Amino acid sequence: MHNFLEERYHDIVLLSKKICKSNPEFEEVAHFAIDKFLVHERAQELVDTKKAMQFLSGIIHRSYWSSSSQYYTEAHQKGRVFGFPEGYQHELVEDYNHEIDSALEAIEAILEDMIVESKEQWYRSVMFQHWIEDPNYSSISKKLDIPRTSVSRAVKEARIHIQTTLKNRGIYYEF
């Protein structure tokens, strides 16, 4: 594992630079992804099967581009103080839905698995993540310069795969 990281460190940083479109945060995102990769239960398996770089690219992409990612919330929300009316915090705790949170965590795991399954699943996962951030096929199409029908087909296939996988795991969540 450590040999892989030593040998591929510069490649990982370069990959992050490309994914982050040379944003000054690219190195920080790369280090965040490496940290997450090191503690992932399948990390050694991914290194052994030569799928670690593809997996890391998914972590980097989601971390940088998703406004709901752990990296984004830690890096961009750090130090901000939000004021709530008195008693509001208590209402948030009561309204928290553990089932939805568990389903969302399962969906994130499924998306990570899709990234390493095959190129087709990687593509579906990436399109689905874009759709989550912006549920407008036309704007995704324009942004990525991909035909609208390709985007919609990939999102539909990803949704079917995710819902099927969730149901196989006994999780019933519709989106």
CORCOR-V896081 format. One record per residue. N is the residue number from 1. SS is DSSP state (H for helix, E for strand, - for the rest). PHI is phi in radians with two decimals (999 if undefined). Layout:
n->(N	N)
ss->(SS	SS)
phi->(PHI	PHI)
This chain:
n->(1	2	3	4	5	6	7	8	9	10	11	12	13	14	15	16	17	18	19	20	21	22	23	24	25	26	27	28	29	30	31	32	33	34	35	36	37	38	39	40	41	42	43	44	45	46	47	48	49	50	51	52	53	54	55	56	57	58	59	60	61	62	63	64	65	66	67	68	69	70	71	72	73	74	75	76	77	78	79	80	81	82	83	84	85	86	87	88	89	90	91	92	93	94	95	96	97	98	99	100	101	102	103	104	105	106	107	108	109	110	111	112	113	114	115	116	117	118	119	120	121	122	123	124	125	126	127	128	129	130	131	132	133	134	135	136	137	138	139	140	141	142	143	144	145	146	147	148	149	150	151	152	153	154	155	156	157	158	159	160	161	162	163	164	165	166	167	168	169	170	171	172	173	174	175)
ss->(-	H	H	H	H	H	H	H	H	H	H	H	H	H	H	H	H	H	H	-	-	-	-	-	-	H	H	H	H	H	H	H	H	H	H	H	H	H	H	-	-	-	H	H	H	H	H	H	-	-	-	H	H	H	H	H	H	H	H	H	H	H	H	H	H	-	-	-	-	H	H	H	H	H	H	H	H	-	-	-	-	-	-	-	-	-	-	H	H	H	H	H	H	H	H	-	-	H	H	H	H	H	H	H	H	H	H	H	H	H	H	H	H	H	H	H	H	-	H	H	H	H	H	H	H	H	H	H	H	H	H	H	H	-	-	-	H	H	H	H	H	H	H	H	-	-	-	H	H	H	H	H	H	H	H	H	H	H	H	H	H	H	H	H	H	H	H	H	-	-	-	-	-	-	-)
phi->(999	-1.18	-1.07	-1.00	-1.14	-1.14	-1.25	-1.88	-0.92	-1.13	-1.13	-1.14	-1.13	-1.13	-1.02	-1.10	-1.08	-1.19	-1.11	-1.50	0.90	1.07	-1.07	-0.97	-1.40	-0.97	-1.22	-1.11	-1.11	-1.06	-1.16	-1.06	-1.10	-1.08	-1.03	-1.15	-1.12	-1.05	-1.69	-1.25	-1.12	-1.83	-0.98	-1.12	-1.06	-1.15	-1.14	-1.10	-1.63	1.08	-1.97	-1.15	-1.14	-1.11	-1.13	-1.08	-1.09	-1.15	-1.08	-1.08	-1.05	-1.11	-1.09	-1.43	-1.61	-1.61	-1.28	-1.83	-1.29	-1.07	-1.04	-1.05	-1.17	-1.25	-1.37	-1.72	-1.82	-1.00	1.51	-1.48	-2.02	-1.90	-1.65	-2.11	-1.09	-0.99	1.53	-1.15	-1.00	-1.09	-1.09	-1.06	-1.14	-1.18	-1.45	-1.11	-1.97	-1.15	-1.14	-1.15	-1.08	-1.12	-1.11	-1.13	-1.12	-1.12	-1.10	-1.03	-1.13	-1.10	-1.08	-1.12	-1.11	-1.07	-1.06	-1.71	-1.18	-2.90	-1.10	-1.11	-1.20	-1.03	-1.05	-1.09	-1.08	-1.11	-1.11	-1.11	-1.15	-1.10	-1.13	-1.08	-1.26	-2.61	-1.32	-2.02	-1.01	-1.13	-1.22	-1.12	-1.01	-1.16	-1.07	-1.76	0.99	-2.21	-0.97	-1.01	-1.13	-1.17	-1.11	-1.12	-1.12	-1.11	-1.14	-1.06	-1.14	-1.13	-1.04	-1.08	-1.07	-1.12	-1.11	-1.12	-1.11	-1.05	-1.10	-1.12	-1.62	1.40	-1.92	-1.94	-2.47	-1.81	-2.42)
